């Protein structure tokens, strides 16, 4: 009897030990990203955020990154995450016009925010407050959103200082409202993936493009463009998403830890550290290339002309399109986005 009791105690202890070991097993999550690992934003934003996740989960989660489209192409990221090819993905919604049309409100031209941090905060809050936007992301788990600051117009040969200068120019822009603005302004929009833009600029396939300062630095566009104009261009937006089945498989405490460094806080972190801090770094490159004198600001009168011609009509078109698709409160969603961005 004594031996049987001893054996039972040992067996129970071993079972508990195995359970503790299993519970302490590290969860490794694959993260697919379009950009190269050598980009400065990888050091200033992506890797620090991975560290935040590991710290928030007490080491239970480790992120395994796949940079430079090695696991999934940027344009395929939504489906790659949805299907579980990657556990987590960096999704750039400019690749998929009309896939998330209500969320596209944040990428309308001449919105009220001037920084990526503020735009990212506004988009997360809009997502929390807008069932129509939540429905567009029902097939994945959204960890955070982030936006760029409004794009800068960069051109290879000709500076753009007035609306007339833009007429007929082939301008790489993302799909949806940004494309519509370029058309309204008299330019010719070109849908080209970011990794192909350098060669397109170099070969003259396009005359210029809308780009954040982060891209000017990371993709070395300063090597092939000469002029930079701050215009009331749209911002673009991104989501960091997770496969829904993978999310549902995570323990509740791990999910909670993710959202502590995701959500509004994570959105602001990505906006600031992926985009806002990059302008000064890009300016250093312009200085090295003696291009700082080629950065232009539109006059107040000229800027208003761009807004009247290229922004407000696009706002109205977006509202009309959404109402036609059954989003009766589209104008209220636009007004809320403008309010949150101030």
N, C-alpha and C positions, 0 to 999 in steps of 0.2 A: 504493500500500500504506500509506504514511504517513498519507494522508488518511482511509483506511478505519479505521485504528487509532485516529486522533484522534476520528473520528465515533463509534466503539464506546465509547471512554472517556467521551465527553460523554453518550451515551445511557445508559450505566450510571450515571453520576453523577446524571442527571436521574431515573432510575428510583429510585435510593436516596433522592433528595430527596423524591420523591412518597411513598415508603413511610414516611419519617420524618414527613412532614406528615400522612399518613393516621393513623399511629400516635399522633400528638399531638392528633388531633381531639377536641374536647370531647364527652363523652357527656352529653346532657341527659335527665334522668329526670323524668317528671311525678309529682307527689305530691299525692294528693287527701285532703282533711281536712274533717271536718264543721264544726269550730269557725270562728268569724270570725277574720280576721287581726288584729283589734283586741284580741283577748283577751290578757291578761297572759301566759298560758302560752305564747303564740306567741313572745313576747320572751324568756321565761326558759328555754324548753325547745326548741321546734321549730326556730327559726331558729339558735340556737347549735349544735344537732345537725347541721343542714344544713352549717354552717361546718366542723364536725368532719369530715364526709364529704369536703368539698372539700379540706381540708388533708391528710387521710389518703391521698387518691388523688393528691396532688400536682397538684391542679387538673384532673385528667382528667374528673371528674364534677361536673356542676352540677345542682342540684335546682330544678325549676320547680314552685312550689307553687300549688295551686288550693284556696283556703280557702272556707269558708261554703257547702259543697255545690255549688260552681259546676261541678264536673266529674262528681261522683258523690254521690248522697245517702248519708247515713251508713248507713241501713239496707240500701243496695245495695252497700256497699263491698267486701264479700267477692267477690261475683260480678264487680263492675267490675274488680277487680284480677286475678282468675282469668282473665277473658276478655280482658284487655289494654286495656280502656278507659282505665285508668290504669296506669302502670308500678309505682307504689308506692301503698299505701293505709293509712289509719288505720282499723283494724277494732275495733269495739266489740262484744264477743261477747254482751252482754246483749240485743242486737237479735234474736238467733237461738237461741231456746231449743232445747236438745237437738241442736244441730249439732256441738258439741264437748263432749259430756257428761262425758268423763273429765277434761278440762281444767277443767270446772266445779267440781272439787273445791276450787279456790282461792277460789271465790266462795261457799263454804258459810259460814253465819253463825258468828260467834264464833271465827274462826281465831286462830292464836297470834301473828300479827304486828300491830304497832300503827302502823307507818309504811308508806307506799307504797314507799319505797326497799327496805325489808326484804321486803315482799310481792313486789315485782318480782324481786328476787334469788332468792327461794324458787321462784317460778314458772319462771324460766329454768332453774334447776338441776333442777327436777322434770321439765321438758321434756327436758333432756339425759339424764335417768336413766330415762325412762318410754317404752318403745316404743309403748304404747297412745296416749299423747298425741302423739307424733311422727306416728303414722298419721293422726290427725285433721287434720293440716296438710300432708298429702302433696301436695295440689294447688297449694300456693303455697310460696314461700320465706319462712320466718320470719326476720326480721332481729333482732327483739327482742320481748320481752313487757314489759308493765308493768301494775301494779295501782294502784288507789286505796288510801288508808288505809280502814279500816272506815267505812261511811257514817254520816253524822249524820242524825237525823230532824228535818226542818224542817216547821213547821206554821203555818197562817195565823191561826187564831183561838184555838185551845185549846192550852195547854201540855200536854205529855205527860211526866208524872213517875212514873206507875205503869202497870202492864200494863192495868189497868182503864180508864185514860184512852184507850188505843188502840182499845178495842173499837168495831167498826163504822165506824171512820174510813177514808175512801177515800185510800189511800196509793199514789202512783206509785212503782213499783219495777221493776227489770229482770227479765227472764225467768229461769226456772230456779230454783235454790235460793233466791235472794232473794225471789221470789214465794211460794215455799212457806213461808218463814219468816213473812212477813206474814200469810198465811192461818192458820198455826199459832198466831200471837199474837192472832188475833181481828180483824185488820184486813181491809180489802177491797183486794186488790192491783189496781192499774191500770197497764196497759202503754201508756205514752205516750212518744213520742220526745222526747228532751231539748229540741230546739228548740220543741216545743209546750207545754212544761211551765209556762213563765211565764204564758201566757194561761190555762192550765187552773187554776193557782193563783188567778189574779186573778178568774176567773169563777166560782170555787167548784166546778168540775168535780171537783177533788180537794181534800182537806182538808190534805194535806201530801205529802211525798215523802222518800225516802232520797236523800241527795246528799252528794258530797264538798265540802269547803270551796272547792275550785277552782271548782266549778260555781256555788256561792253567789256568788262574785266575778264570774266570767266572764259568767254569765247574769243577773246583777243580781237574784237571788232575794230579796235583802234588801229590795227595794222592795215585795214582795208577801207576805212571810212575817214573822212576829213572834217565833217561838219556835224554839229550837234545843236538841235533847236528844241527848247522847252516849249511844248505846245499842250493844249487841253485834250491830249489823247486819253483814251481809256487806260485803266489799269487792267491787269489780267488776274485770274485767281486760280488757286490750286487747292487740292485736298490731300491730306494724308489719310489713307483708308486702310482698312483691314478686311480680310476675308471674313464673311459673317459667321461661317461655321467655326473658323479658328477662334474668333472672338467669343463665341458661345461656349467653346471648350475651355476657356481660361477660368481659373478660380475667381470668385467674386472679389477677393482682396487684390488680385492682380489687375482685374478690370478697373477697380477703384483707383489703384495706383496709376494706371495709364491715364485716366481722365484728370488726375491731379496735375500732370505735366502736359496734358492735351487740353481740349476745350478752349476756353477764352485765354487762359494763361499761355498755353502752347501756341495758339494762333498768334498772339502778340509777339511771342518769342521768335517764331519763324519769320514773321513779317519784318521785325527789326533786324534780326541777325542774318537773314538770307538776303535782304534787299537794302534796308536803310543805311546800314554801316558801309555798304559797298561803294557808295558814290565817292567818298573820299579816296578809296583805293583806286577807283577808275580814274579819278582826276590826277593821281600820281602818274599813271601811264600816259595820260594826255600831256602832262608836263614833260615827261621824258621824250615824247614825240613832237614837242613844240606845237601842240594843238589847243592849248588852253584859250587862245584868242579866238578860236573857232566855235565857241559855245555861245549861243544866242538866246535871248529872251524876246518874245513878242511884245510889242507895245500893248498897253491896255486896250486901246481901240482895236488893234489887229486881233488880239486875243478874243475880244467880244464877237468879232466878225466870225471867227472860227466856231465859237459856241453857237451863234445864231444859225449858221449855215450847216454845221456838221454835228452838233450835239443835240439841240432841242428837237429837231425833226426825228432824230434817232430815238429819243426818249418817247415821243408820241407814237412812233411806229412800234416800239416795243410794247407799250401799253395796249395799243389796238390789237396787236398780234396775240397778246396774252388773253385779252378779253374774248377774242374770237375762239381761243382754245378752252374757254370756260373758266379762266381765272378772273372772276368778276371784280376782285379787289386789287387788280394790278396797279392802278394809280396809287392806292394806299401803300402798296409794297414799295413802289418807287419813292414815295414821300418818306417812308420809314427809313429806307436806305440812305437817303440824303440827310435825314435828321441824325442817324447814327454816325454818319461819317464826319459830322462837324466837330 
